[in-house]
């Protein structure tokens, strides 16, 4: 809906006003989180200034030196990395097989994936907790990874199915005529060409795993095995509210996401448009 | 390895993992709802439909169901209206548009924990920035989590802030698909912007809007973390919906059968929505 006609002054003012409002509405809480995490304790409680400062790093040093935060950050990284890797391997396999071969019931497979992505979290978490407890593997990172896979795997298949479907078959067929095996054609032709789709799936799987609170809350009991979201939330439950440290911890979880978004926003937006979405 | 063998081994391996990870737990959850079990490692005792009759005969169940509908309905309305509004503004040409578009997505990237903690800090007692701003312009103090109505309003407010970007981005992408010739023709006919929105944009984007509403409805109905982190379902159950009730039964009261029964009921309700979705938008598998 591009407007070619020159806009009236009133129209321009209204547009800029609306755009500013959207920017402030979306970004102010994030800005405030960062400002609070670097504001000296006295000012944090008393100052009403909206501008940053007076600065301090003490919340960050407290958080990193006196709490389990570094361990929990590492836990989150491990969980997210393994989740992404496993999701990639199996969702590529299923999506590729479903698009490249006449398989009876492939509509059911793909539909079931979308369906699985909408399951109530407790429907998965209750049996998972019970299974892992019985196996003697309760309160482990593995149990969190497995429960994250129940979200990311359907998401990966669903998205890559759409992606592989739009890729012409002739590409691999040409490679196979030239003497490549199916596996060779897949590894050397299909995968490199699917890189944008694979990056999108990786981003969304990472996002789901990194931001998850529900499954980690249920599966993990001990402080040492918590992921950052759960660890940070349990800081609020303790007797005195240390908002500086809490905002510092929040900033540290959010920063990697913003960094990744700045670098990879095109894949992110493409994924949103194509139905790879974080609930 | 032949071409067929490669594809079938991919498929079988992949589906085996999926079955183990997703199908087995769901079957197990549904079967748990027919057993009585008061510890996660104890032996289950057959209970037939007892868990269902027990949960369905309790007032808390119906309150949770209604709260779930209020919460999902409330969040969807505001997400969709705000999202469409934002998309229409961000679709215009103005300097700095890409920056505002980028900023408008940020809430969607944040972990729920971060959003909830920041909100709690912003409305904290007498020192939160939102509290001081509101009193500066003469608005009355809101006890965000004390009264039932305010607690429901704050879980809805936080959820809308987090998930509006999904609607904005999807709708913005969809706006690009409306041919501009339609708008040109309508302009020649002397219509104004509001008429063009209701007579061209909305009808053209009705399918995508239906998809957005259905998907969001399912997700908001399932949402556990926002409510749990903000109010834990309180005060006195005013924001407790089915997911919270199920969690409380299974992990608070160790009534695992009851928790599984509630989870199974929400599963059935949402399956109905998914069924409608697939009827409206059959998969194009070719």
HADDOCK unambig.tbl for C-alpha pairs under 7 A between the chains (distance, minus, plus):
assign (segid A and resid 1 and name CA) (segid B and resid 180 and name CA) 5.70 0.50 0.50
assign (segid A and resid 2 and name CA) (segid B and resid 92 and name CA) 6.74 0.50 0.50
assign (segid A and resid 15 and name CA) (segid B and resid 89 and name CA) 6.92 0.50 0.50
assign (segid A and resid 19 and name CA) (segid B and resid 89 and name CA) 6.72 0.50 0.50
assign (segid A and resid 19 and name CA) (segid B and resid 100 and name CA) 6.91 0.50 0.50
assign (segid A and resid 22 and name CA) (segid B and resid 104 and name CA) 6.76 0.50 0.50
assign (segid A and resid 23 and name CA) (segid B and resid 100 and name CA) 5.52 0.50 0.50
assign (segid A and resid 23 and name CA) (segid B and resid 103 and name CA) 6.06 0.50 0.50
assign (segid A and resid 23 and name CA) (segid B and resid 104 and name CA) 6.31 0.50 0.50
assign (segid A and resid 26 and name CA) (segid B and resid 103 and name CA) 6.24 0.50 0.50
assign (segid A and resid 26 and name CA) (segid B and resid 104 and name CA) 5.31 0.50 0.50
assign (segid A and resid 26 and name CA) (segid B and resid 107 and name CA) 6.43 0.50 0.50
assign (segid A and resid 27 and name CA) (segid B and resid 103 and name CA) 6.11 0.50 0.50
assign (segid A and resid 29 and name CA) (segid B and resid 118 and name CA) 6.79 0.50 0.50
assign (segid A and resid 33 and name CA) (segid B and resid 118 and name CA) 6.24 0.50 0.50
assign (segid A and resid 45 and name CA) (segid B and resid 127 and name CA) 6.21 0.50 0.50
assign (segid A and resid 90 and name CA) (segid B and resid 14 and name CA) 5.27 0.50 0.50
assign (segid A and resid 93 and name CA) (segid B and resid 10 and name CA) 4.93 0.50 0.50
assign (segid A and resid 93 and name CA) (segid B and resid 11 and name CA) 6.36 0.50 0.50
assign (segid A and resid 93 and name CA) (segid B and resid 14 and name CA) 6.10 0.50 0.50
assign (segid A and resid 94 and name CA) (segid B and resid 10 and name CA) 6.22 0.50 0.50
assign (segid A and resid 94 and name CA) (segid B and resid 11 and name CA) 5.14 0.50 0.50
assign (segid A and resid 94 and name CA) (segid B and resid 14 and name CA) 5.28 0.50 0.50
assign (segid A and resid 94 and name CA) (segid B and resid 15 and name CA) 6.96 0.50 0.50
assign (segid A and resid 97 and name CA) (segid B and resid 7 and name CA) 5.12 0.50 0.50
assign (segid A and resid 97 and name CA) (segid B and resid 8 and name CA) 6.97 0.50 0.50
assign (segid A and resid 97 and name CA) (segid B and resid 10 and name CA) 6.21 0.50 0.50
assign (segid A and resid 97 and name CA) (segid B and resid 11 and name CA) 5.52 0.50 0.50
assign (segid A and resid 107 and name CA) (segid B and resid 283 and name CA) 6.94 0.50 0.50
assign (segid A and resid 107 and name CA) (segid B and resid 285 and name CA) 5.89 0.50 0.50
assign (segid A and resid 115 and name CA) (segid B and resid 274 and name CA) 6.90 0.50 0.50
assign (segid A and resid 118 and name CA) (segid B and resid 218 and name CA) 6.69 0.50 0.50
assign (segid A and resid 118 and name CA) (segid B and resid 219 and name CA) 6.83 0.50 0.50
assign (segid A and resid 119 and name CA) (segid B and resid 267 and name CA) 6.58 0.50 0.50
assign (segid A and resid 120 and name CA) (segid B and resid 222 and name CA) 5.27 0.50 0.50
assign (segid A and resid 120 and name CA) (segid B and resid 263 and name CA) 6.85 0.50 0.50
assign (segid A and resid 120 and name CA) (segid B and resid 267 and name CA) 6.24 0.50 0.50
assign (segid A and resid 121 and name CA) (segid B and resid 222 and name CA) 6.89 0.50 0.50
assign (segid A and resid 122 and name CA) (segid B and resid 243 and name CA) 6.59 0.50 0.50
assign (segid A and resid 122 and name CA) (segid B and resid 246 and name CA) 6.92 0.50 0.50
assign (segid A and resid 122 and name CA) (segid B and resid 247 and name CA) 6.83 0.50 0.50
assign (segid A and resid 122 and name CA) (segid B and resid 263 and name CA) 5.92 0.50 0.50
assign (segid A and resid 123 and name CA) (segid B and resid 26 and name CA) 6.31 0.50 0.50
assign (segid A and resid 123 and name CA) (segid B and resid 29 and name CA) 6.07 0.50 0.50
assign (segid A and resid 123 and name CA) (segid B and resid 260 and name CA) 6.82 0.50 0.50
assign (segid A and resid 123 and name CA) (segid B and resid 263 and name CA) 5.17 0.50 0.50
assign (segid A and resid 123 and name CA) (segid B and resid 264 and name CA) 6.68 0.50 0.50
assign (segid A and resid 124 and name CA) (segid B and resid 25 and name CA) 6.05 0.50 0.50
assign (segid A and resid 124 and name CA) (segid B and resid 26 and name CA) 6.16 0.50 0.50
assign (segid A and resid 126 and name CA) (segid B and resid 29 and name CA) 6.74 0.50 0.50
assign (segid A and resid 126 and name CA) (segid B and resid 260 and name CA) 6.93 0.50 0.50
assign (segid A and resid 127 and name CA) (segid B and resid 25 and name CA) 5.42 0.50 0.50
assign (segid A and resid 127 and name CA) (segid B and resid 28 and name CA) 6.11 0.50 0.50
assign (segid A and resid 127 and name CA) (segid B and resid 29 and name CA) 5.24 0.50 0.50
assign (segid A and resid 128 and name CA) (segid B and resid 25 and name CA) 6.33 0.50 0.50
assign (segid A and resid 130 and name CA) (segid B and resid 40 and name CA) 5.18 0.50 0.50
assign (segid A and resid 130 and name CA) (segid B and resid 41 and name CA) 6.73 0.50 0.50
assign (segid A and resid 133 and name CA) (segid B and resid 40 and name CA) 6.94 0.50 0.50
assign (segid A and resid 133 and name CA) (segid B and resid 41 and name CA) 6.50 0.50 0.50
assign (segid A and resid 134 and name CA) (segid B and resid 41 and name CA) 5.70 0.50 0.50
assign (segid A and resid 150 and name CA) (segid B and resid 21 and name CA) 6.21 0.50 0.50
assign (segid A and resid 150 and name CA) (segid B and resid 22 and name CA) 5.75 0.50 0.50
assign (segid A and resid 181 and name CA) (segid B and resid 3 and name CA) 6.92 0.50 0.50
assign (segid A and resid 182 and name CA) (segid B and resid 3 and name CA) 4.92 0.50 0.50
assign (segid A and resid 182 and name CA) (segid B and resid 6 and name CA) 6.83 0.50 0.50
assign (segid A and resid 183 and name CA) (segid B and resid 6 and name CA) 6.54 0.50 0.50
assign (segid A and resid 211 and name CA) (segid B and resid 111 and name CA) 4.27 0.50 0.50
assign (segid A and resid 211 and name CA) (segid B and resid 112 and name CA) 6.85 0.50 0.50
assign (segid A and resid 212 and name CA) (segid B and resid 111 and name CA) 6.98 0.50 0.50
assign (segid A and resid 213 and name CA) (segid B and resid 225 and name CA) 6.40 0.50 0.50
assign (segid A and resid 214 and name CA) (segid B and resid 224 and name CA) 6.82 0.50 0.50
assign (segid A and resid 214 and name CA) (segid B and resid 225 and name CA) 5.72 0.50 0.50
assign (segid A and resid 229 and name CA) (segid B and resid 113 and name CA) 5.80 0.50 0.50
assign (segid A and resid 233 and name CA) (segid B and resid 113 and name CA) 6.57 0.50 0.50
assign (segid A and resid 243 and name CA) (segid B and resid 121 and name CA) 6.94 0.50 0.50
assign (segid A and resid 250 and name CA) (segid B and resid 114 and name CA) 5.19 0.50 0.50
assign (segid A and resid 254 and name CA) (segid B and resid 110 and name CA) 6.04 0.50 0.50
assign (segid A and resid 257 and name CA) (segid B and resid 109 and name CA) 6.69 0.50 0.50
assign (segid A and resid 272 and name CA) (segid B and resid 170 and name CA) 6.69 0.50 0.50
assign (segid A and resid 273 and name CA) (segid B and resid 170 and name CA) 5.60 0.50 0.50
assign (segid A and resid 273 and name CA) (segid B and resid 173 and name CA) 6.61 0.50 0.50
assign (segid A and resid 279 and name CA) (segid B and resid 219 and name CA) 5.80 0.50 0.50
